Amino acid sequence: MSHPFSTALSWLKNAWGHRSPQEQEGLAKAYRRFVESRDGQRIVTDLARYTNVLNSSYAPGDAHQTLFNEGQRDVYLHIMSMARLSDEELLSLMQQG
């Protein structure tokens, strides 16, 4: 059985390993343009609410629901990470919605 940390590292390598630094930078800029657009801000705010990103993903007594909740949060956090928003920018964006 594979260790969860090695699984996560494999996932990251697959997600990023095939992109050149120029491709990675271009993709990051595209995410940033998206979240800075009016429509993007509306979508990001809606996703923040939908994924319950500001709260714990833990569902007492239900490991499957906890994992599902964390998966939702992970997608949202990936978008924000790719857009390279600071914590202050992220909070400001969420408060605007």
TIMI-2910 file (N, C-alpha, C, CB; in pm, 1 decimal, decimal comma, always signed):
<rs>
+----------+----------+----------+----------+----------+----------+----------+----------+----------+----------+----------+----------+------+
!      n_x !      n_y !      n_z !     ca_x !     ca_y !     ca_z !      c_x !      c_y !      c_z !     cb_x !     cb_y !     cb_z ! resn !
+----------+----------+----------+----------+----------+----------+----------+----------+----------+----------+----------+----------+------+
!    +83,3 !   -118,1 !     +0,0 !     +0,0 !     +0,0 !     +0,0 !    +87,8 !   +124,4 !     +0,0 !    -94,8 !     -0,2 !   +120,8 !  Met !
!    +52,6 !   +219,5 !    -81,4 !   +131,2 !   +341,2 !    -94,8 !   +101,1 !   +438,9 !    +18,3 !   +104,4 !   +406,9 !   -229,6 !  Ser !
!   +202,8 !   +508,2 !    +63,1 !   +188,7 !   +609,2 !   +168,3 !   +116,6 !   +731,1 !   +111,0 !   +328,2 !   +649,6 !   +226,7 !  His !
!    +21,4 !   +792,1 !   +186,8 !    -52,7 !   +907,8 !   +134,5 !    +37,8 !  +1021,5 !    +86,0 !   -145,5 !   +960,6 !   +241,1 !  Pro !
!   +149,3 !  +1044,6 !   +154,0 !   +238,4 !  +1152,5 !   +113,4 !   +299,6 !  +1124,1 !    -22,9 !   +348,5 !  +1172,9 !   +217,3 !  Phe !
!   +340,3 !   +999,7 !    -46,1 !   +399,0 !   +966,5 !   -176,9 !   +292,6 !   +974,4 !   -286,2 !   +462,8 !   +824,9 !   -174,3 !  Ser !
!   +168,1 !   +941,9 !   -251,9 !    +58,9 !   +954,9 !   -348,1 !    +39,8 !  +1101,2 !   -386,0 !    -71,9 !   +896,6 !   -290,5 !  Thr !
!    +42,4 !  +1188,7 !   -285,6 !    +27,1 !  +1331,9 !   -311,8 !   +141,7 !  +1383,7 !   -397,6 !    +20,1 !  +1410,2 !   -180,0 !  Ala !
!   +263,2 !  +1339,1 !   -370,4 !   +377,3 !  +1383,3 !   -450,6 !   +365,4 !  +1335,8 !   -594,5 !   +507,9 !  +1332,8 !   -389,7 !  Leu !
!   +317,8 !  +1213,2 !   -612,8 !   +296,9 !  +1162,7 !   -748,7 !   +193,7 !  +1246,1 !   -822,0 !   +253,0 !  +1016,0 !   -745,7 !  Ser !
!    +86,7 !  +1282,2 !   -751,6 !    -17,5 !  +1364,9 !   -812,0 !    +39,4 !  +1499,7 !   -854,8 !   -134,3 !  +1385,1 !   -713,8 !  Trp !
!   +116,9 !  +1562,7 !   -766,2 !   +176,3 !  +1692,3 !   -799,7 !   +269,1 !  +1681,3 !   -919,3 !   +252,3 !  +1748,6 !   -680,1 !  Leu !
!   +349,5 !  +1576,3 !   -922,7 !   +441,7 !  +1557,5 !  -1034,7 !   +364,3 !  +1542,6 !  -1165,2 !   +531,3 !  +1434,3 !  -1011,3 !  Lys !
!   +257,1 !  +1465,8 !  -1162,8 !   +175,8 !  +1448,4 !  -1283,0 !   +105,8 !  +1577,3 !  -1322,3 !    +73,1 !  +1338,3 !  -1261,9 !  Asn !
!    +62,9 !  +1653,5 !  -1223,3 !     -9,1 !  +1777,2 !  -1251,3 !    +82,8 !  +1884,1 !  -1308,8 !    -75,6 !  +1828,8 !  -1124,9 !  Ala !
!   +206,6 !  +1889,5 !  -1261,8 !   +297,2 !  +1996,4 !  -1302,8 !   +417,5 !  +1950,3 !  -1382,8 !   +344,6 !  +2068,5 !  -1183,4 !  Trp !
!   +452,2 !  +1824,0 !  -1371,2 !   +575,8 !  +1775,3 !  -1430,2 !   +584,4 !  +1790,6 !  -1580,5 !   +593,5 !  +1634,1 !  -1395,9 !  Gly !
!   +474,3 !  +1791,9 !  -1650,6 !   +477,0 !  +1796,7 !  -1796,3 !   +471,4 !  +1938,6 !  -1851,7 !   +362,8 !  +1717,2 !  -1851,5 !  His !
!   +465,0 !  +2039,5 !  -1766,4 !   +456,5 !  +2178,1 !  -1813,0 !   +591,4 !  +2248,5 !  -1799,1 !   +348,4 !  +2254,6 !  -1734,5 !  Arg !
!   +626,0 !  +2321,2 !  -1900,9 !   +748,3 !  +2400,8 !  -1893,0 !   +723,0 !  +2519,7 !  -1800,5 !   +794,0 !  +2448,9 !  -2035,1 !  Ser !
!   +829,5 !  +2582,1 !  -1752,0 !   +810,4 !  +2700,8 !  -1667,8 !   +728,7 !  +2809,9 !  -1738,6 !   +946,3 !  +2757,0 !  -1626,2 !  Pro !
!   +746,9 !  +2824,4 !  -1869,0 !   +671,0 !  +2924,3 !  -1944,1 !   +522,4 !  +2888,3 !  -1946,9 !   +725,6 !  +2936,6 !  -2087,7 !  Gln !
!   +492,4 !  +2760,2 !  -1964,7 !   +352,8 !  +2715,4 !  -1963,6 !   +291,0 !  +2735,9 !  -1826,2 !   +342,8 !  +2567,4 !  -2004,5 !  Glu !
!   +365,6 !  +2705,1 !  -1722,0 !   +315,8 !  +2722,6 !  -1585,9 !   +285,3 !  +2870,4 !  -1558,9 !   +418,5 !  +2669,0 !  -1483,4 !  Gln !
!   +376,9 !  +2957,1 !  -1601,2 !   +357,3 !  +3100,7 !  -1579,9 !   +237,4 !  +3151,7 !  -1659,1 !   +483,5 !  +3178,7 !  -1619,6 !  Glu !
!   +223,0 !  +3107,0 !  -1781,7 !   +109,6 !  +3148,4 !  -1863,8 !    -22,6 !  +3103,7 !  -1804,5 !   +123,8 !  +3093,7 !  -2003,9 !  Gly !
!    -25,5 !  +2982,2 !  -1751,4 !   -146,7 !  +2931,0 !  -1689,1 !   -179,5 !  +3009,3 !  -1562,5 !   -131,6 !  +2782,0 !  -1657,1 !  Leu !
!    -78,3 !  +3039,6 !  -1484,0 !   -100,0 !  +3119,0 !  -1362,2 !   -156,7 !  +3256,8 !  -1397,5 !    +32,4 !  +3134,3 !  -1282,8 !  Ala !
!   -105,9 !  +3317,9 !  -1503,7 !   -157,3 !  +3448,8 !  -1545,7 !   -301,9 !  +3438,8 !  -1592,9 !    -69,8 !  +3507,2 !  -1657,3 !  Lys !
!   -337,1 !  +3329,1 !  -1658,7 !   -475,3 !  +3309,7 !  -1703,9 !   -569,6 !  +3296,6 !  -1584,0 !   -485,8 !  +3184,4 !  -1794,4 !  Ala !
!   -527,8 !  +3221,8 !  -1483,6 !   -608,4 !  +3211,3 !  -1360,9 !   -625,7 !  +3349,3 !  -1298,2 !   -542,3 !  +3113,7 !  -1259,2 !  Tyr !
!   -518,6 !  +3425,5 !  -1292,6 !   -523,9 !  +3559,0 !  -1230,0 !   -619,6 !  +3650,1 !  -1306,7 !   -382,1 !  +3623,0 !  -1224,6 !  Arg !
!   -611,2 !  +3649,3 !  -1439,2 !   -703,1 !  +3731,8 !  -1519,2 !   -848,0 !  +3690,5 !  -1493,4 !   -670,1 !  +3719,7 !  -1670,3 !  Arg !
!   -869,9 !  +3560,4 !  -1482,3 !  -1004,5 !  +3510,6 !  -1456,3 !  -1057,9 !  +3562,9 !  -1323,3 !  -1005,5 !  +3357,8 !  -1456,8 !  Phe !
!   -980,5 !  +3547,1 !  -1215,2 !  -1032,2 !  +3586,9 !  -1084,1 !  -1041,0 !  +3738,7 !  -1069,4 !   -944,2 !  +3529,7 !   -974,0 !  Val !
!   -970,4 !  +3813,4 !  -1152,2 !   -978,3 !  +3959,0 !  -1146,2 !  -1091,6 !  +4014,7 !  -1231,4 !   -847,4 !  +4019,4 !  -1190,2 !  Glu !
!  -1148,4 !  +3933,0 !  -1319,2 !  -1259,6 !  +3980,4 !  -1401,9 !  -1386,8 !  +3986,4 !  -1317,8 !  -1280,2 !  +3888,3 !  -1525,6 !  Ser !
!  -1480,9 !  +4067,8 !  -1359,4 !  -1607,0 !  +4081,4 !  -1285,5 !  -1679,3 !  +3946,0 !  -1275,6 !  -1698,7 !  +4186,2 !  -1354,2 !  Arg !
!  -1693,3 !  +3877,6 !  -1388,4 !  -1759,8 !  +3747,6 !  -1386,6 !  -1680,4 !  +3646,3 !  -1304,6 !  -1779,5 !  +3695,9 !  -1529,4 !  Asp !
!  -1549,9 !  +3649,9 !  -1318,5 !  -1465,5 !  +3559,1 !  -1241,4 !  -1482,6 !  +3579,4 !  -1092,2 !  -1320,1 !  +3577,6 !  -1279,2 !  Gly !
!  -1492,4 !  +3703,6 !  -1048,7 !  -1512,0 !  +3732,8 !   -907,0 !  -1645,6 !  +3678,2 !   -857,6 !  -1504,4 !  +3883,5 !   -882,2 !  Gln !
!  -1747,4 !  +3690,7 !   -939,5 !  -1878,8 !  +3636,4 !   -901,5 !  -1871,3 !  +3484,4 !   -889,3 !  -1987,2 !  +3676,8 !  -1005,3 !  Arg !
!  -1803,8 !  +3420,9 !   -984,1 !  -1792,4 !  +3275,3 !   -982,6 !  -1708,6 !  +3229,2 !   -864,2 !  -1731,3 !  +3224,5 !  -1113,8 !  Ile !
!  -1596,3 !  +3296,6 !   -839,2 !  -1508,9 !  +3259,0 !   -728,6 !  -1582,1 !  +3274,3 !   -594,6 !  -1380,5 !  +3344,8 !   -730,0 !  Val !
!  -1658,6 !  +3381,6 !   -580,5 !  -1734,6 !  +3401,8 !   -457,8 !  -1839,0 !  +3292,2 !   -441,1 !  -1801,7 !  +3539,7 !   -457,8 !  Thr !
!  -1907,6 !  +3256,7 !   -549,5 !  -2006,0 !  +3149,2 !   -543,2 !  -1939,4 !  +3016,2 !   -508,2 !  -2080,8 !  +3137,6 !   -676,4 !  Asp !
!  -1824,0 !  +2988,6 !   -569,0 !  -1752,2 !  +2864,3 !   -538,9 !  -1705,0 !  +2860,6 !   -393,5 !  -1632,2 !  +2848,3 !   -633,0 !  Leu !
!  -1664,7 !  +2975,6 !   -340,2 !  -1621,7 !  +2980,9 !   -199,6 !  -1736,8 !  +2940,0 !   -108,4 !  -1571,4 !  +3123,1 !   -162,3 !  Ala !
!  -1854,9 !  +2989,5 !   -139,9 !  -1971,6 !  +2951,8 !    -59,3 !  -2005,7 !  +2803,8 !    -79,8 !  -2093,6 !  +3040,3 !    -95,6 !  Arg !
!  -2010,6 !  +2761,6 !   -204,9 !  -2049,2 !  +2624,5 !   -237,6 !  -1954,9 !  +2522,3 !   -174,5 !  -2052,1 !  +2605,7 !   -388,7 !  Tyr !
!  -1825,9 !  +2551,4 !   -177,9 !  -1727,2 !  +2456,8 !   -125,6 !  -1704,4 !  +2473,3 !    +23,9 !  -1596,0 !  +2473,3 !   -198,7 !  Thr !
!  -1769,3 !  +2573,5 !    +83,6 !  -1759,0 !  +2596,0 !   +228,0 !  -1613,2 !  +2611,9 !   +269,7 !  -1824,0 !  +2480,0 !   +305,7 !  Asn !
!  -1538,7 !  +2685,5 !   +189,8 !  -1393,8 !  +2692,2 !   +203,1 !  -1346,6 !  +2754,3 !   +334,9 !  -1337,4 !  +2770,1 !    +88,8 !  Val !
!  -1427,0 !  +2836,7 !   +395,9 !  -1384,7 !  +2902,1 !   +519,7 !  -1411,0 !  +2818,9 !   +644,6 !  -1454,1 !  +3034,1 !   +533,0 !  Leu !
!  -1469,5 !  +2702,4 !   +626,4 !  -1501,1 !  +2616,3 !   +740,3 !  -1426,9 !  +2484,1 !   +729,4 !  -1652,5 !  +2591,6 !   +749,3 !  Asn !
!  -1428,2 !  +2412,1 !   +838,6 !  -1364,8 !  +2280,9 !   +840,3 !  -1438,9 !  +2185,6 !   +747,6 !  -1360,5 !  +2224,4 !   +983,3 !  Ser !
!  -1366,5 !  +2098,8 !   +684,7 !  -1428,4 !  +1998,7 !   +598,2 !  -1466,0 !  +1873,4 !   +676,3 !  -1334,5 !  +1962,5 !   +483,7 !  Ser !
!  -1430,5 !  +1870,6 !   +802,7 !  -1455,2 !  +1753,3 !   +886,3 !  -1604,7 !  +1733,8 !   +910,1 !  -1381,7 !  +1766,6 !  +1020,2 !  Tyr !
!  -1653,5 !  +1613,0 !   +883,3 !  -1791,5 !  +1573,9 !   +910,8 !  -1786,5 !  +1466,4 !  +1018,9 !  -1865,1 !  +1521,9 !   +780,4 !  Ala !
!  -1820,1 !  +1501,2 !  +1143,0 !  -1808,3 !  +1405,4 !  +1253,4 !  -1876,1 !  +1271,8 !  +1222,3 !  -1868,2 !  +1464,6 !  +1379,9 !  Pro !
!  -1799,5 !  +1165,8 !  +1237,2 !  -1851,8 !  +1032,0 !  +1219,7 !  -1870,8 !   +987,6 !  +1075,5 !  -1979,1 !  +1021,9 !  +1288,9 !  Gly !
!  -1828,9 !  +1068,7 !   +980,7 !  -1849,9 !  +1032,9 !   +840,0 !  -1724,5 !  +1063,7 !   +759,1 !  -1971,8 !  +1108,8 !   +781,4 !  Asp !
!  -1635,8 !   +967,1 !   +754,0 !  -1507,5 !   +985,6 !   +684,5 !  -1527,8 !  +1012,7 !   +536,0 !  -1418,7 !   +862,1 !   +702,9 !  Ala !
!  -1626,6 !   +947,6 !   +475,6 !  -1650,5 !   +967,9 !   +332,6 !  -1694,0 !  +1111,0 !   +303,8 !  -1756,3 !   +870,0 !   +281,8 !  His !
!  -1782,9 !  +1163,4 !   +386,3 !  -1827,8 !  +1302,4 !   +367,3 !  -1713,6 !  +1399,7 !   +391,3 !  -1945,2 !  +1335,1 !   +461,5 !  Gln !
!  -1629,9 !  +1370,2 !   +491,2 !  -1513,5 !  +1454,4 !   +517,3 !  -1422,7 !  +1459,0 !   +394,6 !  -1435,5 !  +1402,7 !   +639,9 !  Thr !
!  -1396,4 !  +1343,5 !   +335,3 !  -1310,7 !  +1338,6 !   +216,4 !  -1374,4 !  +1411,4 !    +98,9 !  -1281,3 !  +1193,6 !   +177,9 !  Leu !
!  -1504,1 !  +1394,7 !    +81,3 !  -1574,7 !  +1465,6 !    -25,2 !  -1564,7 !  +1616,5 !     -3,9 !  -1722,7 !  +1421,8 !    -31,1 !  Phe !
!  -1591,2 !  +1661,5 !   +118,0 !  -1583,9 !  +1804,3 !   +150,1 !  -1443,9 !  +1859,4 !   +124,7 !  -1624,0 !  +1828,4 !   +296,2 !  Asn !
!  -1343,9 !  +1783,4 !   +164,3 !  -1205,6 !  +1828,8 !   +144,4 !  -1170,7 !  +1834,4 !     -3,4 !  -1107,3 !  +1736,5 !   +217,7 !  Glu !
!  -1225,6 !  +1742,4 !    -81,5 !  -1204,6 !  +1745,8 !   -226,4 !  -1261,6 !  +1872,8 !   -287,7 !  -1267,7 !  +1623,5 !   -292,3 !  Gly !
!  -1380,9 !  +1911,6 !   -243,9 !  -1439,7 !  +2036,5 !   -292,6 !  -1351,1 !  +2155,2 !   -257,1 !  -1580,6 !  +2056,3 !   -234,1 !  Gln !
!  -1309,2 !  +2161,5 !   -132,5 !  -1224,9 !  +2271,9 !    -86,6 !  -1093,6 !  +2275,6 !   -164,6 !  -1196,8 !  +2259,0 !    +64,3 !  Arg !
!  -1038,7 !  +2157,7 !   -194,0 !   -911,8 !  +2150,0 !   -264,5 !   -920,0 !  +2213,1 !   -403,5 !   -867,3 !  +2005,4 !   -275,7 !  Asp !
!  -1030,2 !  +2191,3 !   -472,1 !  -1046,4 !  +2250,8 !   -605,5 !  -1047,6 !  +2402,7 !   -594,3 !  -1176,9 !  +2200,4 !   -673,6 !  Val !
!  -1123,2 !  +2455,2 !   -499,8 !  -1128,7 !  +2600,2 !   -480,5 !   -990,1 !  +2654,7 !   -445,0 !  -1230,6 !  +2636,3 !   -369,8 !  Tyr !
!   -924,1 !  +2589,5 !   -350,8 !   -791,2 !  +2635,3 !   -309,3 !   -690,2 !  +2625,9 !   -423,3 !   -742,1 !  +2553,9 !   -189,8 !  Leu !
!   -706,3 !  +2528,4 !   -511,3 !   -618,8 !  +2517,9 !   -628,1 !   -637,6 !  +2639,6 !   -719,5 !   -647,5 !  +2386,6 !   -705,9 !  His !
!   -761,5 !  +2676,4 !   -743,8 !   -788,7 !  +2793,6 !   -827,6 !   -723,3 !  +2917,6 !   -767,6 !   -941,0 !  +2815,6 !   -843,1 !  Ile !
!   -740,8 !  +2935,5 !   -638,8 !   -684,5 !  +3053,9 !   -572,6 !   -532,1 !  +3049,2 !   -571,0 !   -737,7 !  +3065,4 !   -429,3 !  Met !
!   -477,3 !  +2931,3 !   -552,1 !   -332,3 !  +2915,6 !   -553,0 !   -275,6 !  +2946,3 !   -691,2 !   -293,4 !  +2773,5 !   -509,9 !  Ser !
!   -342,1 !  +2896,4 !   -793,6 !   -295,8 !  +2920,3 !   -929,9 !   -303,1 !  +3068,0 !   -966,1 !   -377,8 !  +2838,6 !  -1028,6 !  Met !
!   -401,3 !  +3139,3 !   -910,4 !   -414,9 !  +3282,2 !   -937,7 !   -312,7 !  +3364,8 !   -859,2 !   -556,4 !  +3328,8 !   -904,0 !  Ala !
!   -244,7 !  +3297,1 !   -767,9 !   -140,7 !  +3360,1 !   -685,4 !   -194,3 !  +3481,5 !   -609,3 !    -22,4 !  +3402,0 !   -773,0 !  Arg !
!   -308,6 !  +3462,8 !   -548,4 !   -367,0 !  +3568,4 !   -466,5 !   -305,3 !  +3564,2 !   -327,7 !   -521,0 !  +3554,0 !   -458,4 !  Leu !
!   -280,2 !  +3680,9 !   -272,3 !   -234,1 !  +3687,2 !   -133,8 !   -353,9 !  +3658,9 !    -43,1 !   -169,4 !  +3827,1 !   -100,9 !  Ser !
!   -327,5 !  +3631,1 !    +82,4 !   -436,2 !  +3607,9 !   +177,6 !   -529,1 !  +3729,5 !   +184,2 !   -379,5 !  +3576,2 !   +317,7 !  Asp !
!   -470,5 !  +3848,2 !   +181,9 !   -550,1 !  +3970,3 !   +188,5 !   -638,5 !  +3984,9 !    +65,1 !   -459,1 !  +4092,6 !   +202,8 !  Glu !
!   -583,5 !  +3955,8 !    -53,3 !   -661,9 !  +3964,5 !   -176,2 !   -776,0 !  +3863,4 !   -175,6 !   -572,3 !  +3942,2 !   -298,3 !  Glu !
!   -746,4 !  +3744,3 !   -127,5 !   -848,3 !  +3640,1 !   -122,1 !   -962,1 !  +3679,7 !    -28,7 !   -786,8 !  +3507,6 !    -76,9 !  Leu !
!   -928,4 !  +3728,0 !    +90,5 !  -1032,6 !  +3769,6 !   +184,8 !  -1113,1 !  +3887,2 !   +130,9 !   -970,5 !  +3806,5 !   +319,3 !  Leu !
!  -1045,6 !  +3981,1 !    +68,1 !  -1115,1 !  +4094,9 !     +8,5 !  -1212,2 !  +4049,5 !    -98,0 !  -1015,6 !  +4193,4 !    -50,6 !  Ser !
!  -1168,7 !  +3958,9 !   -181,2 !  -1253,8 !  +3906,3 !   -289,3 !  -1377,1 !  +3838,3 !   -232,4 !  -1175,1 !  +3807,3 !   -377,5 !  Leu !
!  -1356,7 !  +3760,2 !   -125,8 !  -1469,2 !  +3687,7 !    -67,4 !  -1564,9 !  +3782,6 !     +4,3 !  -1418,8 !  +3580,9 !    +29,7 !  Met !
!  -1515,1 !  +3890,3 !    +60,6 !  -1600,6 !  +3986,8 !   +130,3 !  -1681,5 !  +4070,4 !    +31,9 !  -1516,2 !  +4078,3 !   +219,2 !  Gln !
!  -1631,0 !  +4087,1 !    -89,2 !  -1702,9 !  +4165,8 !   -189,9 !  -1829,6 !  +4095,1 !   -235,3 !  -1612,9 !  +4193,3 !   -310,3 !  Gln !
!  -1826,6 !  +3962,0 !   -231,0 !  -1940,5 !  +3884,1 !   -279,6 !  -2046,5 !  +3876,2 !   -182,2 !  -1901,4 !  +3749,5 !   -317,0 !  Gly !
+----------+----------+----------+----------+----------+----------+----------+----------+----------+----------+----------+----------+------+
</rs>
